[in-house]
Amino acid sequence: MKKEVIEKFAALITAAFGLIAALAWNGAIQTIFKRIFGEANSIGAMLTYAIIVTLIAVWATMAIGKAAEKAKNEKPRKE
């Protein structure tokens, strides 16, 4: 049972740091967006921001998935 609790705790901590990183990136991307497009609180600007962030997330997810698959299929090196 102790091992299970530690594994769950580790998963929760990892998820928490992932959320913190996501929020930090969100703030950074919003700042860049505002600097490029100015203060834009309109629905159009917010949709544009959401679409751009979604496209970046899809691209990053696909790139990470490909890299993980490549690493998984790679044969270990003999040293």
N, CA, C and O of each residue as an XYZ file, in Angstrom:
316
protein
N       0.829     -1.194      0.000
C       0.000      0.000      0.000
C       0.873      1.256      0.000
O       0.544      2.239     -0.665
N       1.979      1.229      0.739
C       2.858      2.390      0.821
C       3.410      2.754     -0.562
O       3.494      3.932     -0.909
N       3.785      1.738     -1.347
C       4.308      1.966     -2.684
C       3.248      2.635     -3.562
O       3.555      3.547     -4.330
N       2.017      2.181     -3.446
C       0.914      2.746     -4.229
C       0.692      4.220     -3.889
O       0.478      5.042     -4.780
N       0.744      4.546     -2.607
C       0.557      5.935     -2.162
C       1.684      6.817     -2.707
O       1.433      7.926     -3.180
N       2.906      6.332     -2.641
C       4.045      7.103     -3.149
C       3.924      7.315     -4.655
O       4.209      8.404     -5.153
N       3.499      6.268     -5.392
C       3.330      6.398     -6.837
C       2.253      7.417     -7.176
O       2.436      8.231     -8.082
N       1.127      7.383     -6.458
C       0.038      8.343     -6.696
C       0.490      9.759     -6.345
O       0.194     10.711     -7.066
N       1.204      9.886     -5.239
C       1.705     11.195     -4.815
C       2.668     11.752     -5.866
O       2.613     12.937     -6.193
N       3.548     10.900     -6.393
C       4.490     11.333     -7.426
C       3.746     11.781     -8.684
O       4.119     12.773     -9.311
N       2.688     11.043     -9.051
C       1.894     11.413    -10.227
C       1.198     12.753    -10.016
O       1.146     13.578    -10.928
N       0.667     12.968     -8.823
C      -0.012     14.240     -8.527
C       0.968     15.418     -8.535
O       0.648     16.487     -9.055
N       2.150     15.226     -7.965
C       3.162     16.281     -7.953
C       3.591     16.608     -9.376
O       3.739     17.777     -9.731
N       3.790     15.570    -10.192
C       4.165     15.780    -11.587
C       3.083     16.552    -12.326
O       3.384     17.474    -13.084
N       1.828     16.180    -12.110
C       0.713     16.883    -12.745
C       0.643     18.338    -12.276
O       0.360     19.236    -13.069
N       0.899     18.566    -10.993
C       0.874     19.931    -10.457
C       1.956     20.790    -11.110
O       1.697     21.935    -11.478
N       3.157     20.249    -11.255
C       4.217     21.009    -11.913
C       3.884     21.239    -13.386
O       4.216     22.286    -13.942
N       3.234     20.272    -14.013
C       2.789     20.449    -15.397
C       1.797     21.588    -15.511
O       1.869     22.384    -16.447
N       0.875     21.674    -14.570
C      -0.103     22.765    -14.562
C       0.583     24.106    -14.346
O       0.248     25.087    -15.009
N       1.525     24.155    -13.437
C       2.267     25.396    -13.179
C       3.013     25.841    -14.438
O       3.007     27.021    -14.788
N       3.653     24.889    -15.110
C       4.367     25.211    -16.353
C       3.389     25.706    -17.420
O       3.680     26.664    -18.137
N       2.232     25.051    -17.523
C       1.228     25.468    -18.506
C       0.745     26.886    -18.227
O       0.590     27.682    -19.153
N       0.510     27.201    -16.974
C       0.065     28.554    -16.622
C       1.155     29.593    -16.918
O       0.860     30.702    -17.364
N       2.406     29.224    -16.667
C       3.512     30.142    -16.964
C       3.599     30.394    -18.469
O       3.760     31.534    -18.903
N       3.493     29.326    -19.262
C       3.518     29.484    -20.720
C       2.321     30.283    -21.199
O       2.445     31.095    -22.116
N       1.167     30.065    -20.593
C      -0.027     30.820    -20.973
C       0.206     32.314    -20.763
O      -0.111     33.125    -21.632
N       0.759     32.669    -19.614
C       1.047     34.080    -19.340
C       2.050     34.655    -20.328
O       1.885     35.776    -20.809
N       3.091     33.883    -20.628
C       4.106     34.353    -21.579
C       3.517     34.538    -22.970
O       3.776     35.545    -23.630
N       2.732     33.574    -23.413
C       2.136     33.667    -24.747
C       1.141     34.821    -24.810
O       1.076     35.523    -25.819
N       0.374     35.026    -23.756
C      -0.556     36.162    -23.720
C       0.191     37.491    -23.813
O      -0.247     38.403    -24.514
N       1.309     37.602    -23.112
C       2.103     38.821    -23.152
C       2.651     39.073    -24.553
O       2.607     40.198    -25.051
N       3.165     38.024    -25.181
C       3.666     38.154    -26.561
C       2.529     38.553    -27.490
O       2.690     39.441    -28.327
N       1.379     37.899    -27.344
C       0.217     38.194    -28.180
C      -0.201     39.656    -28.029
O      -0.477     40.333    -29.019
N      -0.245     40.139    -26.787
C      -0.640     41.537    -26.546
C       0.374     42.509    -27.128
O       0.005     43.566    -27.641
N       1.668     42.149    -27.050
C       2.705     43.019    -27.585
C       2.599     43.116    -29.110
O       2.820     44.178    -29.692
N       2.259     41.997    -29.743
C       2.152     41.978    -31.205
C       0.854     42.626    -31.673
O       0.864     43.440    -32.596
N      -0.283     42.263    -31.031
C      -1.589     42.707    -31.499
C      -2.197     43.829    -30.661
O      -3.283     44.311    -30.983
N      -1.527     44.251    -29.602
C      -2.058     45.292    -28.733
C      -3.076     44.715    -27.761
O      -3.349     43.514    -27.764
N      -3.631     45.589    -26.931
C      -4.647     45.144    -25.975
C      -5.879     44.726    -26.763
O      -6.584     45.559    -27.332
N      -6.119     43.450    -26.783
C      -7.238     42.939    -27.578
C      -8.123     42.072    -26.699
O      -7.807     40.914    -26.426
N      -9.222     42.639    -26.267
C     -10.150     41.891    -25.435
C     -11.408     41.511    -26.202
O     -12.387     41.058    -25.609
N     -11.385     41.695    -27.520
C     -12.558     41.359    -28.317
C     -12.656     39.854    -28.504
O     -11.689     39.122    -28.294
N     -13.827     39.410    -28.899
C     -14.041     37.980    -29.117
C     -13.130     37.478    -30.230
O     -12.575     36.384    -30.128
N     -12.971     38.260    -31.284
C     -12.107     37.865    -32.395
C     -10.666     37.656    -31.954
O     -10.029     36.672    -32.329
N     -10.162     38.578    -31.162
C      -8.789     38.466    -30.678
C      -8.633     37.261    -29.751
O      -7.632     36.548    -29.818
N      -9.617     37.036    -28.892
C      -9.556     35.904    -27.973
C      -9.637     34.578    -28.738
O      -8.958     33.616    -28.379
N     -10.456     34.522    -29.780
C     -10.538     33.313    -30.605
C      -9.231     33.083    -31.351
O      -8.760     31.952    -31.459
N      -8.650     34.164    -31.866
C      -7.366     34.043    -32.557
C      -6.306     33.492    -31.612
O      -5.537     32.604    -31.982
N      -6.267     34.012    -30.411
C      -5.320     33.537    -29.398
C      -5.550     32.057    -29.112
O      -4.600     31.275    -29.073
N      -6.810     31.672    -28.911
C      -7.134     30.278    -28.606
C      -6.733     29.359    -29.761
O      -6.209     28.269    -29.529
N      -6.971     29.780    -30.978
C      -6.612     28.962    -32.143
C      -5.095     28.803    -32.244
O      -4.595     27.705    -32.485
N      -4.372     29.901    -32.061
C      -2.904     29.841    -32.134
C      -2.348     28.905    -31.063
O      -1.486     28.075    -31.351
N      -2.837     29.034    -29.833
C      -2.360     28.183    -28.744
C      -2.722     26.723    -29.012
O      -1.923     25.829    -28.733
N      -3.901     26.474    -29.541
C      -4.310     25.109    -29.862
C      -3.408     24.508    -30.934
O      -2.993     23.354    -30.822
N      -3.106     25.276    -31.962
C      -2.220     24.783    -33.023
C      -0.826     24.464    -32.481
O      -0.232     23.449    -32.846
N      -0.310     25.325    -31.618
C       0.992     25.074    -30.997
C       0.936     23.800    -30.155
O       1.857     22.984    -30.199
N      -0.138     23.630    -29.391
C      -0.277     22.445    -28.540
C      -0.356     21.171    -29.381
O       0.256     20.160    -29.037
N      -1.107     21.220    -30.477
C      -1.215     20.047    -31.349
C       0.147     19.717    -31.954
O       0.563     18.559    -31.964
N       0.835     20.736    -32.457
C       2.162     20.520    -33.050
C       3.132     19.933    -32.023
O       3.845     18.972    -32.314
N       3.155     20.516    -30.818
C       4.077     20.048    -29.779
C       3.747     18.613    -29.371
O       4.654     17.805    -29.173
N       2.471     18.292    -29.246
C       2.059     16.944    -28.875
C       2.489     15.930    -29.929
O       2.979     14.850    -29.600
N       2.303     16.284    -31.193
C       2.706     15.376    -32.273
C       4.223     15.202    -32.302
O       4.712     14.088    -32.486
N       4.968     16.288    -32.124
C       6.435     16.212    -32.134
C       6.947     15.359    -30.978
O       7.853     14.545    -31.158
N       6.376     15.543    -29.808
C       6.791     14.761    -28.642
C       6.420     13.294    -28.837
O       7.195     12.408    -28.476
N       5.256     13.030    -29.399
C       4.837     11.660    -29.664
C       5.770     10.959    -30.637
O       6.125      9.797    -30.437
N       6.169     11.668    -31.697
C       7.104     11.093    -32.668
C       8.460     10.814    -32.023
O       9.058      9.764    -32.255
N       8.938     11.753    -31.217
C      10.229     11.570    -30.546
C      10.168     10.396    -29.574
O      11.117      9.617    -29.486
N       9.065     10.264    -28.848
C       8.910      9.165    -27.899
C       8.851      7.833    -28.638
O       9.441      6.847    -28.197
N       8.142      7.807    -29.754
C       8.046      6.570    -30.546
C       9.408      6.185    -31.112
O       9.778      5.011    -31.123
N      10.148      7.187    -31.580
C      11.487      6.929    -32.120
C      12.402      6.377    -31.025
O      13.135      5.415    -31.253
N      12.358      6.982    -29.845
C      13.189      6.524    -28.730
C      12.791      5.117    -28.287
O      13.642      4.316    -27.900
N      11.504      4.826    -28.348
C      11.002      3.517    -27.949
C      11.483      2.430    -28.914
O      11.797      1.317    -28.493
N      11.539      2.753    -30.192
C      11.928      1.781    -31.210
C      13.436      1.683    -31.417
O      13.917      0.791    -32.117
N      14.177      2.600    -30.806
C      15.626      2.618    -30.964
C      16.247      1.443    -30.218
O      15.859      1.126    -29.093
N      17.216      0.805    -30.864
C      17.915     -0.299    -30.215
C      18.945      0.258    -29.247
O      19.595      1.263    -29.538
N      19.095     -0.388    -28.100
C      20.110      0.085    -27.136
C      21.515     -0.069    -27.704
O      21.820     -1.035    -28.404
N      22.357      0.900    -27.389
C      23.754      0.875    -27.849
C      24.568     -0.046    -26.966
O      24.364     -0.129    -25.755
N      25.489     -0.729    -27.602
C      26.427     -1.550    -26.839
C      27.686     -0.742    -26.626
O      28.270     -0.215    -27.574
N      28.097     -0.648    -25.385
C      29.287      0.150    -25.071
C      30.441     -0.725    -24.695
O      31.525     -0.224    -24.399
